[in-house]
Amino acid sequence: MSTVETTGQDGGARETDADVVVIGGGPVGENVAQYAHDGGLSAVIVEESLLGGDCSYYACMPSKALLRPLEVAATARHLQGVTTPEVDRAGLLARRDAWVSHYDDAGQVRWAEKAGLRVVHGHAEITGPREVLVGENGRSRTLTARRAVVVATGSSPVVPPALQGIHAWSSRDATGVVEVPERLAIVGGGVVAVEAATWMAALGSEVTLLVRGDSLLGGQEPFVGDLVRSALEELGVAVRFGTSVESASRDNARATGLGRVHGGPVHLSATGGELQVDEVLAATGRTPRLADVGLDAVGVSPQDVRAGSLPDWLHVIGDAKGDALLTHMGKYEARVLGSRLAGARESAAPTVVPVPQAVFTDPEVGSVGMTERAAREAGHDVVVAESPMTGAAGAALLRDDVAGRAKLVVEAGTGHLLGATFVGPDAAELVHGATIAVVGRVPVSMLRHAVPSYPTASEIWLRLLESLPAELR
């Protein structure tokens, strides 16, 4: 079906009809629009900023663009016969700039238009059933969705009260770093914190991690945080556990631009002592961005979104829904929803879709499904298998002194794989095989017949399976 636009002669409000109107042009919005269009529907994407969203410009892509060269350099340091490359600060930031297209979304817009999608830049607000008002540069237009409005507005960083008012860095500033602070405090111990600590230390910052809990990367297997902490400390990062920031102050705090130091030195009062740094990064989580979407105009609250209590024409997906705040999970939801809106025949889906996660520190982390603790708390009777990464010759060959570990969590009665965790070189590349096994509920006795190539890191599967009880093998 076509998209119809009417423009008033006075240049005022315009109206556009389409089958699907998507609010938010990140990877999630792009995917739902594309799959709906591929199924025969017309789709409009409304994006207030850059088409491609945070993932393309301020999160996943620039983060890995910064981290991959560091991983290569670290590998060279741990391989006899190779001269260790040095970090080129200017070159590293230039690589980042290239991968974010110098913060220009023209290429993304060309892709969308070539794919048959219409892109509208501006702020979108739902004003009534299937109606979205878009404003930009003093002009407005009303988009009317014949079939559905999809909210894919993503999430916003959470700034704790103690850091408000000092223009603390967000994750956007960390990935968009222009001025490297001599001393950087990172508040948090999750993925953003440990990844940013890795590249900021490599760029020359004296980094201190202030972690409220007693471990890094909470929610993973305990050995994950231990291995990552050891690696960060080898890079010179100071890690302080059991530390909460109680107050913060700085002179001349101001918005100086993306990735630039936002004022004078920051004085932090925290449990365990005082700290003065040149910049502080708040890596304390994210929250769904729903406040300015206009949900109240149709009687919908954030609580309704979490409960899934929405009108049949309204859908909220990805980070905006607030489940797994990961780009790949949002894209999965988008593919399913886009196809369903277009009337595609749905294949049988598992009751639970496991969440894979990759953390591009050194060592790298890859995991999917349940940890041992989560599985036991959910009532599963489990057995586990563990092995150092050096247990596989192919993994040991990746570096001369491999630091890493792998673990499987298996349901005792059925032999089904419930979860897997890998830490070590290229660990994230091992996760998809585990994801397939969890989704397919493949018994571990069957996995023994999935033959890994020799010598590759995937041989770690043999070591893990061989350590399971004989009745499961």
C-alpha positions in Angstrom: 0.0 0.0 0.0 1.2 3.5 -0.8 1.9 6.4 1.5 -0.2 9.5 0.8 0.8 13.0 1.9 -1.2 16.2 1.7 0.5 19.6 2.1 -1.4 22.8 2.8 -0.8 25.7 0.4 0.1 27.9 3.3 3.0 25.6 4.3 1.3 24.7 7.6 0.2 21.3 8.9 0.5 18.4 6.6 -1.1 15.0 6.8 0.4 11.6 5.9 -1.3 8.2 5.9 0.6 5.0 6.1 -0.1 1.5 7.3 2.5 1.6 10.1 4.0 4.6 11.8 7.1 3.9 13.8 8.2 6.4 16.4 12.0 6.0 16.8 14.5 5.3 14.1 17.1 3.2 15.9 17.8 -0.4 14.9 14.5 -1.6 16.4 12.4 1.0 14.6 14.2 0.3 11.3 13.7 -3.4 11.6 10.0 -3.3 12.4 9.4 -0.9 9.5 11.4 -3.0 7.1 9.7 -6.3 8.0 6.3 -4.6 7.8 7.2 -3.2 4.4 8.6 -6.5 3.2 5.2 -8.0 4.0 3.4 -5.5 1.8 2.7 -2.6 4.2 3.7 1.0 3.9 5.7 2.4 6.8 6.9 5.7 8.0 9.8 6.1 10.5 9.9 9.2 12.7 13.3 10.0 14.2 14.0 13.1 16.3 17.7 12.9 16.0 19.9 10.6 13.8 18.4 7.7 11.9 20.1 4.6 13.3 19.7 5.7 16.9 22.1 5.4 19.8 23.4 2.0 18.8 24.8 3.3 15.5 26.3 6.6 16.8 26.7 6.5 20.6 26.7 3.0 21.9 27.3 -0.5 20.3 29.1 0.5 17.1 31.5 3.2 18.4 32.2 1.1 21.5 33.3 -1.9 19.5 35.1 0.4 17.0 37.2 1.6 19.9 37.7 -1.7 21.6 38.6 -4.0 18.7 42.0 -2.4 17.9 42.8 -2.6 21.6 41.9 -6.3 21.6 44.2 -6.9 18.6 47.0 -5.0 20.3 46.5 -7.0 23.5 46.6 -10.2 21.5 49.9 -9.2 19.9 51.3 -8.6 23.4 50.5 -12.2 24.3 51.9 -13.9 21.2 55.5 -14.8 20.8 56.9 -13.7 17.5 54.9 -10.5 17.1 56.0 -6.9 17.8 53.5 -5.2 20.0 51.6 -2.4 18.2 51.2 0.9 20.1 47.9 2.6 20.6 47.5 5.6 18.3 45.1 7.9 20.1 44.3 10.0 17.0 44.0 7.0 14.8 41.7 5.2 17.3 39.4 8.2 17.5 39.4 8.6 13.7 38.3 4.9 13.4 35.5 5.7 15.8 34.5 8.7 13.7 34.4 6.7 10.5 32.2 4.0 12.0 29.7 6.6 13.3 29.7 8.3 9.8 30.9 11.5 11.5 27.5 11.7 13.2 25.8 12.1 9.8 22.8 9.9 9.1 22.6 10.6 5.3 23.7 7.1 4.5 21.1 5.6 6.8 18.4 7.7 5.3 19.5 6.6 1.8 19.3 3.0 2.9 15.8 3.4 4.3 14.5 5.1 1.2 16.0 2.5 -1.0 14.3 -0.1 1.1 11.0 1.6 0.5 10.6 3.3 3.9 9.7 6.9 4.4 11.8 8.8 6.9 10.4 11.9 8.7 12.7 13.9 11.0 11.1 15.6 14.0 9.6 15.0 17.4 6.7 12.6 17.4 3.8 12.6 19.9 0.7 10.5 19.9 -2.4 12.7 19.9 -5.1 10.2 19.5 -5.9 6.6 18.3 -3.5 5.9 15.3 -2.6 9.6 15.1 0.9 11.0 15.6 1.8 14.7 15.4 5.4 15.4 14.2 6.9 18.8 14.8 10.1 20.2 13.3 11.4 23.7 12.7 8.1 25.3 13.6 6.1 23.2 11.2 4.0 20.2 11.9 2.4 17.3 10.2 -0.1 14.6 11.3 0.7 11.0 10.5 -2.3 8.6 10.5 -1.6 4.9 10.8 -4.1 2.7 9.1 -2.9 -0.4 11.0 -0.5 0.4 13.9 1.7 2.8 15.7 4.9 1.4 17.1 6.9 3.1 19.8 10.6 2.3 19.6 12.0 5.3 21.3 14.7 3.4 23.2 16.0 4.4 26.6 17.8 7.3 28.4 20.7 7.1 30.9 19.9 7.3 34.6 21.9 9.9 36.4 21.8 9.4 40.2 20.9 12.3 42.4 24.4 12.7 43.7 25.7 13.4 40.1 23.0 15.7 39.0 23.9 19.4 38.3 27.5 18.8 37.5 27.1 17.8 33.8 28.5 14.4 34.3 29.5 12.4 31.2 26.9 9.9 29.9 27.8 6.9 27.8 27.4 9.1 24.8 30.3 11.3 25.9 32.4 8.2 26.6 32.0 6.7 23.1 32.2 10.2 21.6 35.3 11.2 23.6 37.2 14.1 22.1 39.1 15.4 25.1 40.6 12.6 27.2 40.4 13.6 30.9 43.6 13.0 32.8 41.6 11.5 35.7 38.3 9.8 35.2 35.9 8.3 37.7 33.3 5.8 36.4 30.3 5.3 38.6 28.9 1.8 38.0 30.1 -1.8 37.4 28.1 -3.0 34.5 28.8 -3.3 30.8 29.1 0.4 30.0 31.4 0.9 32.9 33.9 -1.9 32.2 34.0 -1.3 28.4 34.5 2.4 28.8 37.2 1.8 31.5 39.0 -0.4 28.9 39.3 2.2 26.1 39.6 5.2 28.4 42.6 3.6 30.1 44.1 2.8 26.7 43.6 6.5 25.7 45.6 7.6 28.7 43.1 8.3 31.5 43.8 7.4 35.0 40.5 5.5 35.6 38.8 4.7 38.9 35.7 2.5 39.0 33.4 3.2 41.8 31.1 0.1 42.2 28.3 0.1 44.7 28.2 -3.7 44.9 30.9 -6.3 45.5 31.5 -7.5 42.0 31.6 -6.4 38.3 29.0 -7.4 35.8 26.5 -8.5 38.3 24.0 -11.1 37.0 26.8 -13.1 35.3 28.6 -16.1 36.7 30.9 -15.0 39.6 34.1 -15.9 37.7 33.2 -13.4 35.0 33.6 -10.3 37.2 36.7 -11.7 38.8 38.5 -12.2 35.4 37.4 -8.8 34.1 38.5 -7.0 37.3 41.9 -8.6 37.2 42.3 -7.6 33.5 41.3 -4.0 34.3 43.7 -3.7 37.2 46.5 -4.9 34.9 45.6 -1.9 32.7 46.0 0.4 35.7 42.3 0.8 36.5 41.5 1.2 40.2 38.4 -0.7 41.2 36.7 0.2 44.4 33.9 -2.0 45.6 31.2 -1.2 48.2 31.5 2.5 47.2 28.6 4.9 46.7 28.9 8.5 45.7 27.2 10.6 48.3 27.7 14.1 46.7 29.6 15.7 43.9 30.6 19.3 43.0 32.6 21.1 40.3 33.3 24.7 39.3 32.1 26.0 36.0 30.0 23.0 35.2 28.6 23.4 31.7 27.7 21.6 28.5 30.9 22.0 26.4 29.9 19.5 23.8 30.0 15.7 23.1 33.0 14.0 24.6 34.6 17.2 26.0 35.4 17.8 29.7 32.3 19.5 31.1 33.9 22.1 33.4 36.5 22.2 36.2 37.7 19.3 38.3 35.0 17.2 40.0 35.1 16.6 43.8 33.4 13.4 44.8 32.4 12.5 48.4 32.0 8.7 48.5 31.9 6.0 51.0 35.5 5.0 51.6 36.9 8.5 51.0 37.1 11.6 48.9 38.2 11.7 45.3 39.0 14.5 42.9 39.0 13.8 39.1 38.8 15.8 35.9 35.6 14.1 34.7 33.0 11.6 36.0 31.0 9.1 33.9 27.6 8.0 35.1 27.3 4.4 34.0 24.4 3.7 36.3 21.8 2.1 34.0 19.1 3.2 31.6 15.4 3.7 31.7 12.7 3.5 29.0 12.1 6.8 27.2 8.4 7.2 27.3 7.8 10.5 29.0 7.4 12.7 25.8 5.7 10.2 23.5 2.1 11.2 24.3 0.9 7.9 25.8 -1.3 9.8 28.2 -3.3 11.2 25.2 -4.7 7.7 24.7 -5.0 6.7 28.3 -1.8 4.6 28.5 0.7 4.8 31.4 4.2 3.4 31.7 2.7 0.7 34.0 0.4 -0.3 31.2 3.4 -0.7 28.9 5.2 -2.9 31.4 2.0 -5.0 31.8 1.4 -5.2 28.0 -2.0 -3.6 28.5 -2.2 -1.6 25.3 -4.8 -0.8 22.6 -4.6 -3.3 19.7 -3.2 -0.6 17.4 -0.4 0.4 19.7 2.9 -1.5 20.3 5.9 -0.7 22.4 9.1 -2.6 21.7 12.8 -2.7 22.4 14.4 -0.6 25.2 11.2 1.4 25.4 9.3 -1.6 26.7 11.9 -2.1 29.4 12.6 -5.8 29.3 16.1 -6.7 28.0 17.8 -3.4 27.2 19.9 -4.9 24.4 19.8 -3.9 20.7 19.8 -7.5 19.4 16.8 -8.4 21.6 14.9 -5.3 20.4 15.7 -6.2 16.8 14.3 -9.7 17.4 11.1 -8.3 18.8 10.9 -5.9 15.8 11.3 -8.7 13.3 8.5 -10.7 14.9 6.2 -7.7 15.2 6.8 -6.4 11.7 6.0 -9.7 10.1 3.0 -10.2 12.3 1.6 -6.7 11.4 2.0 -7.7 7.7 0.0 -10.9 8.3 2.8 -13.3 7.9 2.3 -16.8 9.1 4.0 -17.2 12.4 6.2 -20.1 13.1 6.2 -21.8 16.5 8.2 -19.8 19.0 9.8 -21.0 22.3 8.0 -20.0 25.5 11.2 -18.2 26.6 13.7 -16.7 24.2 17.1 -16.6 25.9 19.0 -13.4 26.1 22.6 -13.5 24.7 25.1 -10.9 25.8 28.6 -9.9 24.7 31.0 -7.7 26.7 34.0 -6.6 24.6 36.4 -6.2 27.4 39.7 -8.1 27.4 39.1 -10.9 28.2 35.9 -10.9 26.2 32.7 -12.2 27.7 29.9 -14.1 26.0 26.8 -15.6 27.8 23.3 -16.7 27.1 20.4 -18.1 29.2 20.5 -18.8 32.9 23.4 -18.7 35.3 23.7 -21.5 37.8 22.2 -19.3 40.5 19.3 -18.1 38.4 18.5 -21.6 37.3 18.4 -22.9 40.8 16.3 -19.9 42.0 13.9 -20.7 39.2 13.5 -24.2 40.6 15.6 -26.2 38.2 17.6 -29.2 39.3 20.9 -28.5 37.5 24.3 -29.9 36.9 27.1 -27.7 35.7 30.3 -28.2 33.7 33.3 -25.9 33.9 36.6 -25.8 32.1 39.5 -23.3 31.7 39.7 -22.0 28.2 43.1 -23.6 27.9 41.3 -26.9 28.1 40.9 -26.6 24.3 44.0 -26.5 22.2 42.4 -24.2 19.7 41.6 -21.7 22.4 45.0 -21.9 24.0 46.6 -21.1 20.6 44.8 -17.8 20.5 47.2 -16.4 23.1 50.3 -17.7 24.8 48.8 -17.1 28.2 45.1 -17.4 27.9 43.0 -16.1 30.8 39.5 -17.5 30.6 36.9 -19.9 31.7 33.7 -21.6 30.3 30.6 -23.0 32.0 27.5 -24.8 31.0 24.3 -25.0 33.1 22.3 -28.2 32.3 18.8 -29.3 33.5 19.5 -32.6 35.3 16.3 -34.4 34.3 16.1 -33.6 30.6 19.7 -32.8 29.8 18.6 -29.6 28.1 21.1 -26.7 28.1 19.8 -23.8 30.2 22.7 -21.5 30.0 26.3 -21.0 28.9 29.1 -18.6 29.7 32.5 -18.1 28.0 35.3 -15.7 29.0 38.4 -15.5 26.9 39.7 -14.4 23.5 36.8 -14.2 21.0 34.4 -15.5 23.6 31.5 -13.7 22.1 31.8 -15.7 18.9 31.1 -18.9 20.9 27.7 -17.8 22.2 25.5 -18.3 19.1 26.0 -22.0 19.2 24.9 -22.1 22.8 21.9 -19.9 21.9 20.8 -22.3 19.2 21.1 -25.2 21.7 19.1 -23.4 24.4 16.3 -22.3 22.0 16.1 -25.7 20.4 16.1 -27.5 23.8 18.9 -29.7 22.4 19.9 -32.4 24.9 23.6 -32.3 25.7 23.9 -36.0 24.7 23.0 -34.8 21.2 25.5 -31.9 21.3 28.3 -34.5 21.6 27.6 -35.2 17.9 28.1 -31.6 16.9 31.8 -32.0 15.9 34.0 -28.8 16.4 36.8 -28.2 13.9 40.4 -28.8 15.2 42.1 -26.7 16.4 39.5 -24.0 17.2 38.2 -22.4 20.4 34.8 -24.3 19.8 36.5 -27.4 21.0 35.9 -26.1 24.5 32.4 -27.7 24.0 34.1 -31.1 24.1 35.9 -30.4 27.4 32.6 -29.1 28.9 30.5 -32.0 27.7 33.1 -34.6 28.8 32.9 -33.2 32.4 29.2 -33.8 32.7 27.9 -36.9 34.5 28.0 -40.1 32.4 24.2 -40.5 32.4 23.8 -37.1 30.6 26.6 -37.9 28.1 
